[in-house]
Amino acid sequence: MKLEPYWLDTAPAFTGGAYGDLPARADVVVIGGGFTGLSSALSLAKRNASVVVLEGGRVIGQASGRNGGHCNNGTSQDFATLTARYGADRARLFYNAYDAAVETVSGLVTSENIDCDFKRVGKIKLAAKPEHFAKLEKAYHGLRDNVDRDVDLVPASRIRDEVGSDRYYGGLVQHKGAQMHMGKFGVGLAQAAVRAGATIYESALVTALNKQAGGGFEVVTARGTIRANQVLLATGCSNIGPFKWWQRRIVPVGSFIVVTEPLSVAQLDRIMPKRRNCVTTKNIGNYFRTTPDNRLLFGGRARFAMSNPTSDMKSGDILRAGMQEVFPELKDTRLDYCWGGMVDMTADRLPHAGERDGLYYAMGYSGHGVQMSVHMGGVMADVINGTPQANPWGDRDWPSLPGYSGKPWFLPLAGLYYRMKDVLY
């Protein structure tokens, strides 16, 4: 079993990285070579800006290449919760932003001719307990009446039309969701940015960021120093580098994934007849989907721990047991991949993007980042070019977390709390 992401292991190599010294100057320096950084670089370069992307490791080596492969619409909170907190108009704005984000991904796949197995399959949220179906039914009516008529409710009597398991008690389908090969998409996005004129430096960890008296910033990296008129932070939950203000507002939470050996089409037809993206209603639940080469990808927050090889292996054992509980016929199925990644979680579980002290930023996607990170790259290009109203996540306070400096000491306690909620509710 390989302790590396399936997406990265089965993607083509990125061949467009720059070598040698950094240029002396650029119009925009983008810090982070994930989906946000690459999407913004592509959009800015197409507007004839000189753009340099600085990635501390490899392109899409972190969250963009380590996620569960879901490209769904819909927010992490239900629509009623958003409405109660932000009002109906802003709740619709947030929900519609995710619709737009899926369309952004689809449009880039087409316009840049990215071969990444993009498919509209929809998402189903599966009721893990009988009483959870009533909550899904309420959410269904709230969506249809207010913001999204492209949803369906699946009762327990028909759940095997969706998932070949007796573990679930109905589900809510949102049809706009899609899936793709994350590695192929990310490499294709990076190559598109280079074609448009952006320059991408890998192994260029940013170590200092100095505001200049005459305007702009000096960006110091492991590969040299560059001056930029503007800087966009697209670093996710990185706790490395001079980004303390953001690190105090984002909690890195581990999410872990296993991928099986290739399965037969007949077997997939039994366990995943619609090939949808699947998530469950538990707080510490699971998410799963099929891959383009007929494997089952099965993930979840198996342990509230940081990702490393030892932690990933322990989480893999938990996920194997969970997968076999959901799909008993996979009892003897080999696992070929196991890995972990860090989710950049915010207190309100919504993205945050805007400008602070002259630095632009977009991050905090809270487990719903595949589509929104790509979308926000283009949005932040608009913001940098003088259109702040393009940003659906602007004009919101983002307080730091009390007692938190970037190291999530409280994760085991949070895990215990959410496990108790899953038992009681």
NUSEGU-519730 format. One record per atom (N, C-alpha, C): residue in three letters; y, z, x. Coordinates in steps of 0.05 Angstrom, whole numbers, plus 5000, padded with zeros to 4 digits. Last residue first. Layout:
N
ALAYZX ...
//
This chain:
425
TYR524553784461 TYR525753604442 TYR524353334442 LEU521654094498 LEU522654224474 LEU523654024452 VAL520253764541 VAL518153924527 VAL519154014500 ASP525053554555 ASP522953374546 ASP520753514532 LYS527754014572 LYS528753864548 LYS526553684537 MET524754134617 MET524654314595 MET525654184569 ARG526353704649 ARG523453724641 ARG523153914618 TYR531653824656 TYR530953584640 TYR527953584632 TYR531254294687 TYR532754294662 TYR531754064644 LEU528654114733 LEU527354324716 LEU528654324688 GLY532553764753 GLY529853664745 GLY528453854727 ALA536654114765 ALA537053914745 ALA534353804735 LEU534154394807 LEU534854534782 LEU535254344759 PRO533653974845 PRO531254104834 PRO531754264808 LEU539353854853 LEU537453674840 LEU534953804830 PHE543154154880 PHE542354244854 PHE540254064840 TRP544853914926 TRP543154154929 TRP541854234902 PRO546753354943 PRO545953444917 PRO543953674918 LYS552453284980 LYS549653354984 LYS548553484958 GLY557653234965 GLY556252994972 GLY553253034977 SER559753714950 SER561153574972 SER559653324981 TYR561054124895 TYR559453904906 TYR561053754927 GLY563854494866 GLY561854594884 GLY560154374897 PRO565054054812 PRO565554314824 PRO563154394842 LEU566153374824 LEU564253564813 LEU564653834827 SER572653084810 SER570453144828 SER568553354814 PRO574452644755 PRO574652894770 PRO572252934789 TRP577252144738 TRP574752164751 TRP574752414768 ASP580251864679 ASP580152064699 ASP577352064712 ARG581551174669 ARG579951414661 ARG580051604685 ASP583450654678 ASP585050844662 ASP583351074651 GLY577650214677 GLY580050324688 GLY581250534669 TRP573449934658 TRP572850204666 TRP575350344678 PRO574549404650 PRO574049564626 PRO573749864632 ASN579449024679 ASN577549234686 ASN577049414661 ALA583548684668 ALA580848574666 ALA578748794669 GLN588248924678 GLN587248954651 GLN584448834648 PRO589848774729 PRO588449034725 PRO587149064698 THR590648264761 THR590048284733 THR588548544728 GLY591548154816 GLY593748224799 GLY593248234769 ASN587248064849 ASN589147844846 ASN591247894825 ILE584348524841 ILE585648484867 ILE587748264866 VAL582348394790 VAL584248624794 VAL585748594820 ASP578947964801 ASP581247924783 ASP583348144788 ALA575348234833 ALA576848004845 ALA579247944828 MET573348574796 MET575048684816 MET576548464832 VAL570248204765 VAL572548354753 VAL574448454774 GLY566348044802 GLY568347854792 GLY570747984780 GLY563848554808 GLY564848404831 GLY566948204823 MET562248684757 MET564648814767 MET565548694793 HIS557548374751 HIS559948314734 HIS562448434747 VAL554148624787 VAL554848344790 VAL557448274775 SER554049134763 SER554949104791 SER555748814797 MET551849034713 MET554549114715 MET555649094743 GLN546448874723 GLN548248684710 GLN551248764715 VAL544549334752 VAL543949064760 VAL546048864749 GLY545849864735 GLY547549724753 GLY546949434758 HIS544550344710 HIS544950104693 HIS546549904709 GLY544650794741 GLY542050694733 GLY542150454715 SER550250874752 SER548651074738 SER546050964726 TYR554450634777 TYR553250494755 TYR551150654740 GLY558450744817 GLY557650944797 GLY556250834773 MET563750264829 MET561250404836 MET560550594813 ALA569149984861 ALA567449954837 ALA564650064844 TYR575849994887 TYR573050084887 TYR571750014860 TYR581349914933 TYR579949844908 TYR577049934910 LEU586450304961 LEU583650204963 LEU582550144936 GLY591350524949 GLY591250254960 GLY588550134964 ASP590051014926 ASP591451004952 ASP591250724966 ARG585450694887 ARG586450954896 ARG587550934924 GLU583350314831 GLU584850314857 GLU585750604862 GLY577050174801 GLY579950174800 GLY581150174828 ALA571550464766 ALA572750244782 ALA575750254779 HIS565450724747 HIS568250774753 HIS569250564772 PRO560450724694 PRO561550634719 PRO564450724722 LEU557651334666 LEU558951074663 LEU560050984690 ARG556051864666 ARG553951644665 ARG555151374658 ASP559452264675 ASP559552154648 ASP557551914645 ALA558152384729 ALA557852594709 ALA557852474680 THR554151854759 THR556651994753 THR556252194731 MET549451644808 MET549951764782 MET552751894781 ASP546651164837 ASP549251284841 ASP550251394814 VAL539951254858 VAL541751174836 VAL544451314839 MET536251044912 MET538051234902 MET539851114880 GLY529050924914 GLY531850844918 GLY533651054906 GLY522450814939 GLY524450964925 GLY527250854931 TRP515950504931 TRP518450554944 TRP520250724927 CYS510050144938 CYS511150394929 CYS513750444945 TYR505149634925 TYR507849714934 TYR508549994923 ASP500049574905 ASP500749434930 ASP503449524942 LEU494749914876 LEU497649904879 LEU498349784906 ARG489149674838 ARG490349744864 ARG493449734862 THR486049964782 THR487849754792 THR489149844818 ASP483050304753 ASP481950224779 ASP483650004792 LYS486250394707 LYS485250614723 LYS484250534750 LEU488350054669 LEU489150014697 LEU488150234716 GLU486850224620 GLU485250014632 GLU486049944660 PRO490750604604 PRO488250694616 PRO486550474629 PHE497050624607 PHE495250394606 PHE492550474619 VAL499151144608 VAL500150944589 VAL498150714585 GLU496051364648 GLU496151504622 GLU497151304601 GLN497051024690 GLN494351034680 GLN494251174653 MET502451154699 MET501650884692 MET498950874679 GLY501951694716 GLY503351624691 GLY502651344681 ALA499051634764 ALA497851784741 ALA499251724715 ARG502851344792 ARG500251224788 ARG498951374764 LEU507051704795 LEU507351464779 LEU504751334773 ILE504952084829 ILE505752164802 ILE505951914784 ASP504351774875 ASP501951894863 ASP502551974834 GLY509651644885 GLY507751434879 GLY505251544866 SER511652124901 SER512552014876 SER510651794867 LYS509152164951 LYS508652364930 LYS509452264902 MET511451714976 MET508551724972 MET507851924950 ASP516951854976 ASP516051614962 ASP513051624956 SER516852295011 SER517652324983 SER516652094966 THR515452025058 THR513752245047 THR514352285018 PRO519751635064 PRO516951555062 PRO515151775050 ASN524951805017 ASN524051775044 ASN521051725043 SER529951974971 SER527951774979 SER527451775009 MET530552644946 MET531552414960 MET529252224968 ALA528452854880 ALA528452874909 ALA529652624921 PHE525552974829 PHE528453004835 PHE528753064864 ARG520552494816 ARG521252744828 ARG524252744833 ALA520552044782 ALA518152204785 ALA518652484797 ARG523951714747 ARG524851934764 ARG522552134767 GLY520351074751 GLY521451304738 GLY522551504758 GLY516150484741 GLY517950664755 GLY518850904738 PHE512249934753 PHE512350184737 PHE513950394752 LEU510449274746 LEU512249454760 LEU512649694742 LEU504748894749 LEU506149084733 LEU507849264751 ARG504648184765 ARG504148464771 ARG505548644750 ASN505747634762 ASN503847764744 ASN502848034754 ASP509947434791 ASP507247364800 ASP505147544787 PRO514547634768 PRO514047354765 PRO511247274774 THR512348254736 THR513748114757 THR513147814754 THR513748664677 THR511948504694 THR513748354715 ARG515949354673 ARG516149064667 ARG514048924683 PHE518550004657 PHE516649824668 PHE517049544658 TYR520250694663 TYR521150424657 TYR519150234670 ASN519751364637 ASN518951144654 ASN520250884646 GLY523351984638 GLY521451794627 GLY520751584648 ILE526252484631 ILE524852404655 ILE522552224646 ASN527852434578 ASN529852464599 ASN528652394626 LYS524451934538 LYS524552194552 LYS526752194572 THR524051424517 THR526151594507 THR526251864520 THR522950874563 THR522151074544 THR524351274538 VAL523250164570 VAL524150424578 VAL523250624556 CYS521649504590 CYS520949734574 CYS522149994587 ASN522748824583 ASN523549064598 ASN523049304580 ARG516948454558 ARG519648554557 ARG520148754579 ARG512348154548 ARG513448154575 ARG516348264576 LYS509448174502 LYS512048044500 LYS513448024527 PRO504648434518 PRO504548174505 PRO507248024504 MET502248794560 MET505148724558 MET505448454544 ILE496748864554 ILE498449094558 ILE501449044555 ARG494648354541 ARG493748594526 ARG495848814530 ASP496947994575 ASP497247944547 ASP496448194530 LEU495048204623 LEU497848234616 LEU498348184587 GLN489748024618 GLN490348314620 GLN493248364613 ALA490447474619 ALA489247604596 ALA489847904595 VAL492547394670 VAL494247334646 VAL493147474622 SER490947924715 SER490247684701 SER492147644678 LEU495448174765 LEU493648214743 LEU493047944730 PRO496548344833 PRO496848154812 PRO494648194791 GLU497349074842 GLU496348814851 GLU496748604828 THR503349404820 THR500449354822 THR499849104837 VAL508349824845 VAL507649554835 VAL504749504840 VAL512550384832 VAL510150264843 VAL509749994831 ILE518550744846 ILE517250514834 ILE514650454848 PHE523851214832 PHE521551124848 PHE519950924832 SER530151494847 SER528451354827 SER526251214843 GLY534452044862 GLY532151864869 GLY530851744845 VAL541352034860 VAL538852134847 VAL536651934853 PRO547452224885 PRO545152044890 PRO542552174879 VAL553152294849 VAL550752444857 VAL548552244861 ILE560052234861 ILE557552094856 ILE555252264866 ARG564352524878 ARG564252444850 ARG561752294842 ARG564552584931 ARG564652824915 ARG564452774885 GLN564852064950 GLN562252204953 GLN562252464937 TRP570151934943 TRP568151814925 TRP565551964926 TRP572452234984 TRP573452264957 TRP571452154937 LYS569752065031 LYS569252335020 LYS570152354991 PHE568551625065 PHE569051585036 PHE568751845020 PRO567151415118 PRO569651565112 PRO570351545082 GLY559851485124 GLY562451355126 GLY564751515115 ILE554651615079 ILE555351555107 ILE558051405106 ASN552751645029 ASN553951895040 ASN554651865070 SER552951174979 SER552751215007 SER554151475015 CYS552550994927 CYS552351284932 CYS552051344961 GLY556650424932 GLY554750574916 GLY554850864924 THR560450114957 THR558550254974 THR556450404958 ALA564949784956 ALA562649724939 ALA560249854952 LEU571749774962 LEU569349934968 LEU567249874947 LEU575949294988 LEU574449364964 LEU572049524973 VAL582449225014 VAL579649315019 VAL578449384992 GLN587448785040 GLN586348945019 GLN583349005025 ASN588748595091 ASN590848645072 ASN589948825049 ALA585548865148 ALA585348735122 ALA587748795105 ARG582948815214 ARG585248885197 ARG584948725171 ILE577249085246 ILE578448855232 ILE580848965216 THR573049225302 THR575149305284 THR576449055272 GLY565849285314 GLY568549225321 GLY570549305299 ARG560949425295 ARG561149165308 ARG564049095316 ALA561349895269 ALA559649895293 ALA559749635308 THR568449905252 THR565649875246 THR564049895272 VAL574450035219 VAL572950065244 VAL569950065238 VAL579849725192 VAL577049795186 VAL575549795212 GLU586349845173 GLU584649785196 GLU581849895190 PHE589949555118 PHE588149755130 PHE586849655156 GLY596549475088 GLY593849395095 GLY592249625108 GLY602849645119 GLY601249535097 GLY598449455106 GLY605149875162 GLY606249625153 GLY604849505129 ALA601750315171 ALA604450355162 ALA605750105151 GLN595050285146 GLN597050195165 GLN599950235154 LYS589550715141 LYS591750585127 LYS594050525147 ASN583150645166 ASN585850745171 ASN587950585157 LEU576950855169 LEU578550685151 LEU581350795153 ALA570750845205 ALA573450955200 ALA575050745184 THR565750625203 THR565950895213 THR568751015209 VAL561250185171 VAL564050265173 VAL564250565181 LEU556349795202 LEU556950055189 LEU559850125193 ALA553749275204 ALA556549325210 ALA557449575195 SER549049005193 SER549049205215 SER551949255223 GLU552048365175 GLU550148575171 GLU550248765196 TYR557548035150 TYR556448165175 TYR554548385166 ILE559547435123 ILE558047685118 ILE556947785145 THR565047095097 THR563547155121 THR562147425117 ALA566046585047 ALA566046865056 ALA564346885081 GLY565546055029 GLY567346105051 GLY567546395060 ALA561645894995 ALA564345884985 ALA566445955006 ARG557045995025 ARG557845715019 ARG560745695010 VAL557146545022 VAL557646415047 VAL558446125043 ALA555946614967 ALA558446714978 ALA559146585005 ALA550746384966 ALA552946254951 ALA555646354961 GLN547946754996 GLN548246485007 GLN550446334992 ALA548347194961 ALA549547204988 ALA549946925000 LEU545447004918 LEU548247074914 LEU549747084941 GLY540446944941 GLY541746704930 GLY544746754927 VAL539347474952 VAL539547294974 VAL541047044965 GLY539147664898 GLY541047774918 GLY541447584941 PHE534947364875 PHE537747344865 PHE539747434886 LYS530647524906 LYS531447244906 LYS534247214895 GLY530648084893 GLY530947984920 GLY531847694922 MET529748094837 MET532248204848 MET532748104877 HIS527947644792 HIS527047744818 HIS529547834833 MET529647874725 MET529547674747 MET528347804771 GLN530947934655 GLN529848034680 GLN529847804700 ALA535248154600 ALA533847954616 ALA532548084640 GLY537648284533 GLY536748354560 GLY535148144574 LYS538548174480 LYS540148034500 LYS539248084529 HIS535648474443 HIS534648214451 HIS536148074473 GLN533049084439 GLN535648954443 GLN535048694456 VAL528849464398 VAL529049224415 VAL531949124415 LEU525950084395 LEU528349934388 LEU528649704408 GLY519550324369 GLY521450244389 GLY523850104378 GLY513650754362 GLY515650564353 GLY517650504375 TYR511051124393 TYR511151164364 TYR513350994352 TYR506051094446 TYR508751074436 TYR508751044405 ARG501051084468 ARG502751304476 ARG505451304462 ASP497450674465 ASP497550864442 ASP499451094448 SER499150014485 SER498650294491 SER498950454466 GLY501449464497 GLY498649534491 GLY497949814499 VAL507449324464 VAL506249454487 VAL503349544480 GLU508348984418 GLU510249004441 GLU508949104466 ASP504449044382 ASP505448774386 ASP507248754410 ARG503849584381 ARG502049444398 ARG502749144400 ILE507449734341 ILE508249774369 ILE506349624388 ARG506949734287 ARG507049474300 ARG507649494330 SER506850254270 SER504650074261 SER504649814275 ALA511650464287 ALA509250524302 ALA506950344294 PRO516649924281 PRO515350174273 PRO512750214289 VAL522149694312 VAL519249654312 VAL517949914304 LEU528249394299 LEU526749644299 LEU523849584295 ASP532748984336 ASP530549014317 ASP529249284320 VAL539048644346 VAL537148864352 VAL535048874330 ASP544148374343 ASP541748264356 ASP539848474365 ARG548748594327 ARG546748534306 ARG544248424317 ASP552849064350 ASP550748894360 ASP548648844338 VAL556849404328 VAL557349264352 VAL555249054360 ASN556149654276 ASN558649674291 ASN559049484314 ASP551249614251 ASP553649644234 ASP556249624249 ARG547649584293 ARG547949364274 ARG550549374258 LEU548350104317 LEU548849854331 LEU549349624312 GLY546850444275 GLY549450464287 GLY550250214302 HIS541550294266 HIS543550254245 HIS546450264256 TYR539350454316 TYR539150184306 TYR541250124285 ALA540151004316 ALA541650844336 ALA541650544327 LYS536551144276 LYS539451204272 LYS541151034291 GLU531850994301 GLU532650864275 GLU535650914270 LEU531751334344 LEU532051054349 LEU532850904324 LYS531051814317 LYS533551774332 LYS533951484338 ALA525951734296 ALA528251764277 ALA530851734292 PHE522951724342 PHE523351464328 PHE525651494308 HIS522352234360 HIS524352064374 HIS524851804359 GLU518152454334 GLU520852524324 GLU523052354338 PRO513752264363 PRO514252174336 PRO517052224327 LYS515752084431 LYS514852284411 LYS515352174383 ALA517651634455 ALA515451784469 ALA514352004452 ALA519351014434 ALA519451294425 ALA517051444437 LEU522250554479 LEU519850644466 LEU520050944459 LYS526350014477 LYS526350304482 LYS524150424465 ILE525849384504 ILE524949554482 ILE525149844492 LYS529848804517 LYS528949074525 LYS527949224500 GLY529148094532 GLY529848324516 GLY528748584527 VAL528347644562 VAL526047764550 VAL526647994531 ARG530547114594 ARG531447284572 ARG529047394557 LYS529747064664 LYS528647014637 LYS529947214618 PHE529846804729 PHE531446934708 PHE530246854681 ASP527646674779 ASP525846734756 ASP527346884734 CYS531146504818 CYS530446784818 CYS528846864793 ASP534846074848 ASP532046074840 ASP531046364840 ILE541245904831 ILE539646114845 ILE536846124832 ASN545745564822 ASN543045454825 ASN541245644840 GLU550645724809 GLU550045724838 GLU547145634843 SER550545684753 SER552645544768 SER552045524798 THR545946004739 THR546145714732 THR548145574751 VAL547046504759 VAL544446384765 VAL544546084760 LEU552046584736 LEU551846554765 LEU549146424773 GLY550546644681 GLY552346434690 GLY552146374719 SER547347114683 SER546246854674 SER547946624683 VAL551347484699 VAL548947424715 VAL547747164708 THR554747444655 THR555747384681 THR553447314700 GLU551547624613 GLU552447344613 GLU553447264640 VAL551248164627 VAL548747994627 VAL549447704628 ALA556648284620 ALA555448304647 ALA552848144648 ALA557548244566 ALA558948054584 ALA557648054611 ASP554548694550 ASP553848424540 ASP555048214559 TYR557649084575 TYR554849034584 TYR553848774574 ALA562349044546 ALA562448994575 ALA559648944586 ASN560849224497 ASN561248934500 ASN561448864530 TYR560949774507 TYR558449644499 TYR558649344505 PHE566449854518 PHE564349924538 PHE561849774532 LEU568749684469 LEU569549564495 LEU567449614516 ARG566450054433 ARG565849764431 ARG566549624457 ALA569050514452 ALA566150494453 ALA565250204451 ARG574350394440 ARG573550394468 ARG570450394471 ASP574050404383 ASP574950164398 ASP574050164427 ALA572150924370 ALA570550684363 ALA571450434380 GLY572351444420 GLY573451294397 GLY571951024394 TYR569951734460 TYR572051554467 TYR573451414444 ARG566152084435 ARG567652174459 ARG570152004464 ALA563951824392 ALA564952094389 ALA566752184412 THR562351344416 THR564451344396 THR565651614392 LEU558151514450 LEU560551394461 LEU562951404442 THR554651694411 THR555651884430 THR558251774443 ALA553451214384 ALA554751434370 ALA555951644389 PHE550850914423 PHE553450834415 PHE554951054400 ASP547751314475 ASP547651164450 ASP550551114441 GLN548651184546 GLN548851354522 GLN548651184497 SER548050724577 SER546150934580 SER546251134557 THR549150114537 THR549950334555 THR547750544557 GLY547449414535 GLY547249694524 GLY547849894545 ASN543148934568 ASN545649014555 ASN545249304544 ASN539548914631 ASN539748964602 ASN542648994593 CYS535648754673 CYS538348644670 CYS539048664640 HIS531249084716 HIS532149044688 HIS535048954689 GLY529149224766 GLY529048954758 GLY529848894729 GLY529249734788 GLY527049664771 GLY527049384760 ASN531649684857 ASN531749774829 ASN529349674814 ARG532749524908 ARG530749744905 ARG530549824876 GLY536949194920 GLY534249094926 GLY532049304921 SER541349494905 SER541049224894 SER538249104899 ALA540849974935 ALA540349974906 ALA539849694895 GLN539749664996 GLN539649914982 GLN539249864952 GLY539949145017 GLY537849325027 GLY537749585012 ILE543348705009 ILE541848814986 ILE539649004995 VAL543348585078 VAL544348505052 VAL542348595031 ARG542149165119 ARG541648885111 ARG542748835084 GLY547249595135 GLY544449525142 GLY544049225137 GLY552649585124 GLY551649755145 GLY548849695153 GLU556649015117 GLU554349155107 GLU553149315129 LEU562548725099 LEU561348895120 LEU559149055107 VAL565248095088 VAL563548305077 VAL562348455100 VAL571547805086 VAL569447895104 VAL567948125090 VAL575247255065 VAL573747485057 VAL571647545078 SER581046935049 SER579246975071 SER577947255067 ALA581446594986 ALA582046825002 ALA580146825026 ASN580346184950 ASN581446114977 ASN582446354992 ARG577446314908 ARG580346304904 ARG581846264930 LYS572446354928 LYS572946114911 LYS575946094904 ALA572846854951 ALA572746614968 ALA573346364952 LEU572547174905 LEU574947164920 LEU575046924938 SER567247074887 SER569447024870 SER572046994885 LEU564247244932 LEU563946974922 LEU566446904905 ALA565747784936 ALA566347594958 ALA566147304949 SER563847984888 SER566647974892 SER567447784915 SER558347924898 SER559547784875 SER562547764879 LEU557648254942 LEU557047964944 LEU558447814922 GLY559048764921 GLY560448644944 GLY560048344946 THR555348824879 THR558248834874 THR559748694897 PHE550248774905 PHE551048584884 PHE554048584879 GLY551648954974 GLY550048944950 GLY551148754930 GLY554449055022 GLY553248795017 GLY551148794995 GLY560449375035 GLY558049385020 GLY556949115013 ILE566949265032 ILE565149445045 ILE562749485027 VAL570848705044 VAL569148835024 VAL567049005039 VAL577348545060 VAL574748645070 VAL573248785048 VAL581648005051 VAL580148225038 VAL577748295054 ASP584047705092 ASP585547775067 ASP584348015054 ALA583147935159 ALA582147795135 ALA583947875112 ARG583047915231 ARG584247975205 ARG582747835183 ALA579747815275 ALA581848015278 ALA582948105250 PRO572647795262 PRO575247665265 PRO577447885265 LEU567648125302 LEU569048095277 LEU571647935282 ASP563247775348 ASP565347965341 ASP566547915313 GLY556547555329 GLY558847585347 GLY560847785336 TYR554747245266 TYR554147375292 TYR556747405308 ALA553547285196 ALA555147205218 ALA554347365243 GLY548147045153 GLY549747255166 GLY551247165191 GLY544846705126 GLY547746635128 GLY549446845142 THR539746785112 THR540146645137 THR543146595142 PHE535347225085 PHE538147145084 PHE538847035112 ALA528747015068 ALA530547145087 ALA533447045082 PRO526147075001 PRO526746925025 PRO528747075043 ALA522247644979 ALA524647474977 ALA524847305002 THR518348024982 THR517547764972 THR519947574968 ASP520748495001 ASP518448385016 ASP517848095007 LEU524648604963 LEU525448524990 LEU523148395005 TRP521448734918 TRP523548524916 TRP524348424944 TYR518149154934 TYR516948894928 TYR519048674929 PRO520549584985 PRO520949464959 PRO519549184956 GLU515249955018 GLU517749795019 GLU518049654992 LEU510150135036 LEU512350315029 LEU514950175032 LYS504349825013 LYS506749795029 LYS508949985018 MET497650005017 MET500050005000 MET502550005018 
//
